[in-house]
Amino acid sequence: MGLGTGLMKSLMFVFNGIVWVLGLVLFVVGIVVLVEGENWNEIIDGKTVPVSVLLIIVGLVIAIVGFLGCFGALKQNSGMLLVYAIVLGVVILVQLVAGILAFIYSDEAGEFAREGMQKGLRDYGLSASLTQGVDWVQTHLKCCGVDDHLDWTKTSVACTDFSKTPAMN
């Protein structure tokens, strides 16, 4: 085995090992979102389950791709490397389509989040999980209201800390 082949094999092993680990991390993040998403469900109309399932599936696909590339290179298994190349090509196409769709629908996503937060403020106090979700968002984003503190005037509860910034700005 020449120097170039050995170097390429080593680089492919290392980089795909990193991809494999990152895929597993994404998988775990998806599970955490699925389990901990209760605070968000009512704010964003129950969309955390599809997001978490998507993260789990994408994490598994990335982990499988990383595994195939890592150990295909290590064992010089042409079958694993062929499957790796095909799956990687499909993943790249899916990412391209997802990026285009994200660009096209970015305004709608912002409006969806704004409407969810406004609904959360209107219904604040009606449900424990919704109230906890709104409190969590405002605490972690250090904000009060969607656009400003005056959003709370449309509810039965008032925001008293006017030094905070709006959630959507």
N, C-alpha and C positions, 0 to 999 in steps of 0.2 A: 504494500500500500504506500503510495507516494505521499509527500508532504501536503500537497494540495487536497488530496482525498481525505487524509486524516484530519486536516484542519476543518474541512467542510463538514465532515462527520461530527467532529467535536462541537462546532458552532451550532449545527442543527440540533444536536442533543441538548445543549445548554439552553438555546432560545426556546425550543419546544418544551423543555422542562419548565421554564418560566411560564409559558403559555398554559401548560397543564395546571400548575399551581394557581395561576390567576383564574382559570376556569373553575377550579374547586372553590376559590374564594367567592366568585360570583354566585355559584351554587349555594353556598352558605348564606350569602347576603339575601338571596331569594327566599330561603327558608326563614330567616330572621324577619323579613318584610311580611311574609305570610303569617308568622306567629304574632309579631308586634304591630301589625297593620290595623288592629282594632281601633286605635286612636285616630286613624285617618279615614276609615271606611265611610263614616257618615258625612265627613267634609267633602270627600270627592266621590260621593255616590257609589260606594262599594267597589271602587276600581282597584283597590290594592291587591285583591286576590288575582285578577288577571295579570297585573304587573309582576307580582311575586312568582306566579307560574311561568311567566315569560323569562324572568331572571333565572329561575331554576333550569328551564329547558336550555336557554342560551349558555348558562354555566356548564351544563353537562356536555353540550355539543363542543364547546371550547375545550373542556377537559379531555374529551375523546380525541379531538383533533391534536391537541398537544401530546397526548399519550401515543397516538399513532406515529406522529412525526418524531418524537423523542426515541421511542423504542424501535421504530422502523429504521431510523438512522443507526442506532446502536447495533442492531442485529443485521443490518443491511438486508432487510426483508422487503423484497420488491412489491409484494402484495399489500403490506401495510403502507408503504410509501405511495402506492397507486391510490388506495382508498384515501389517504391523507391528502393527496393532491386534488382529488375530486371533491372531497368535503370542503377543503380550503377554498376551492373555486366557487362552490355554492355559497359558502359563508361570505365571501367577498361580494358576490352578486346581491345577496340579501342585505348586506350592509350598505351597498350603493343605493338600493331601492329604499331602505329605511332612512338614509340620509336625505334623499330627495323628498320623501314624504314628510319628514320632520321639517324641512325647509318650507315646503308648501303649506303645511298645516300649523306652523308655529304661532300664528296669530290666534287661531282657534284654540290652541292649547292654553294660551294665556287667558283668553276669555273664559274658557272652561274653568280654570283655576279661580278666576275672579268671581264667577257666578257661584262656585262651590263655597268660597269663603263668605260671600254675602249671604248665602242660604244658611251657612253655619252661624253667622252672627244673628240672623233673624230668629233661628230656632234655638239659640243659646239657652241652656237651662232646661230644655224639654227632655233631653236624654243625657244620661251620665257620660256615655262614651263620646257623644258629640261635644259636650262641654269640655271634657278632658282633651279632646283633639284640638279644639279652638285654643284652649289654654296652652297646650303644648306648642302649637305653631307660634302664638304670640310671645311666649316665653323664650323660645329658642331663636326666633327671628328678631326679638327685642322690638316688637311693634305693637301698635294699638289700632285695630280696625283694618279695613282692606285698603282704602285710599287715605284715610286719616281718622283721627279719634271721633269725628262727628258721625261716623258710621254707627257708632254705638247708640246714638240718639234714636235710631230706628228700632231699638230693642227695649226690653224692660230692664236692662242692665246698663250701667254707665261706666265708661272708662275714665279713671281718675288720674292716670299717669300720662300727662300730655307731653312729656319729654320724649316719648317713644316715637319711632318712625312708622309709617304705614307698612303693612305686610306686602303689598303688591308693588311697591316702588323700590 
